């Protein structure tokens, strides 16, 4: 009998442990941190000293004309007009060669480990005004069809972004926070450092990045669409600057959405997005927003609770608040409905995070997302804010701890090694530019200064949140949300 009781206790303990893991350890299976897993490579001794040699994956892009998508300058410097290809299109076909040896360094003359045709155009909004550009690639075959390929060990897909750290002088913000996000959330874009040449010209250190879109065989988001039947298993939306294809969702209708923001359907894409599908998705998403912004929002029967993955929204909040990622919740904001019928968030773009926002310094002693669409209502729910507080304290003992983050920064920089020097041989003049950040005294004049600034921000932001995260409970206090809950039960 005694052994039976002990067995029951052990079973209960295991169940509790499993339940806790479900809540607090939501790692993406097989997350790879390049700087931790890459094999150490010996220095080359078999080539001339002037030959380009790197331990990082090497990307070479060859084009017959300028890559389109650069801003067209006029008297008003920031214009929405962009350069086009000779035939008027917004992208061109290029050849992409990737050399990524496991055990040895990579050189320009090496046989590529991957070669493909690819469409290419300049990527980004504000970042397209920088000297160091970002690029979006779509790998294609000789017939123009998608050519899914594994790139630098990441799951096979055709769509990729080459992010060129320019404003971020440390070069590591996107790499670092996507990877840490991948340890916390069910999905965050995978990334790999590389060095880029375009038509033989060295362009510096880049971050090869998965785009946020549907994938196959476990890659990216598990969404699908049947154009013939006008059905879908899930869809992906992006909140960003307004465009001609914004949907008329409920949040926009009631002016909770920033009036410079709009929501686009990212998946299904234009080739598969019929008018019927667009209407269906708009209606479905608006139903979620109506349940969230109603006086019954907290109701089990009529509220939003059955429509979202709580963990996803909680983790998105914490990562973006921790980094003070100013654009999150307004621009570069991705939300998707998964195959289980629940909405999830996906992180994107930390170039401006950690007090690196171009137009202004963001107060470190403040919360940002509490006023963002969706979160303005979510924090009014006691269970939601309680989960944020508990989850934050848990993460501060692991991937958001001072020691973990400090070591992550140091180890990543050590891995980049002499690639940092090569990058700033190309882009070092930007340390003399006192107009990149406003006000002027925020601009950094050396790589060491940039690293010190990042480390200092992380430490100070964590200190603020450690002391004040419990303050979030005020937003769900009964006296504050009475008008929303008095008729809900």
Number of C-alpha atoms within 10 A of each C-alpha: 6 7 8 9 10 11 12 12 12 12 12 12 12 12 12 12 11 13 12 11 12 12 12 18 16 17 17 16 10 8 15 18 19 19 18 12 8 14 13 14 14 10 11 14 7 6 10 9 9 6 10 13 19 23 27 28 23 27 23 21 20 16 15 10 12 15 21 21 22 20 20 15 14 9 6 7 10 12 12 10 12 14 19 19 16 12 8 10 12 17 22 21 21 22 18 21 20 24 23 25 20 15 12 17 21 23 20 18 10 13 14 18 14 15 17 19 22 27 21 25 27 23 20 18 13 10 18 17 16 15 12 17 21 21 19 20 23 22 24 21 12 10 8 13 12 16 19 18 18 12 21 23 13 18 18 19 22 20 22 19 23 25 26 25 24 21 20 21 26 20 26 22 22 22 27 18 22 24 23 20 26 23 21 24 26 19 25 25 22 25 27 22 24 23 23 24 17 14 14 11 10 15 18 22 28 27 22 26 22 23 20 24 22 21 18 14 9 10 16 20 24 17 20 18 19 13 15 8 9 15 14 17 14 22 26 25 23 22 22 22 17 16 12 7 10 19 21 15 21 19 20 18 10 10 10 15 20 18 11 11 19 23 26 23 20 19 22 24 14 9 8 15 19 15 10 13 19 17 13 15 24 20 16 14 19 19 15 20 21 20 18 24 22 17 19 20 23 25 17 12 12 16 20 21 20 14 18 19 17 20 22 20 21 24 25 22 21 21 20 24 22 21 21 28 23 21 20 24 26 22 20 19 18 23 20 25 24 19 15 11 15 16 22 23 26 23 25 22 19 25 26 19 25 26 23 29 21 19 12 13 15 17 11 21 13 14 17 20 23 19 13 16 19 19 19 15 21 25 23 25 21 17 14 19 22 17 16 24 20 13 17 23 16 15 16 15 12 12 16 20 17 17 12 13 18 16 12 17 17 12 14 18 18 12 18 19 14 12 20 18 15 17 19 17 11 14 16 16 10 19 16 12 13 15 14 20 19 15 13 12 9 17 22 21 16 15 17 11 14 19 20 11 17 21 18 14 20 21 14 13 21 20 14 14 21 14 9 14 18 15 12 18 18 15 19 20 14 15 9 12 16 13 11 18 18 11 11 16 9
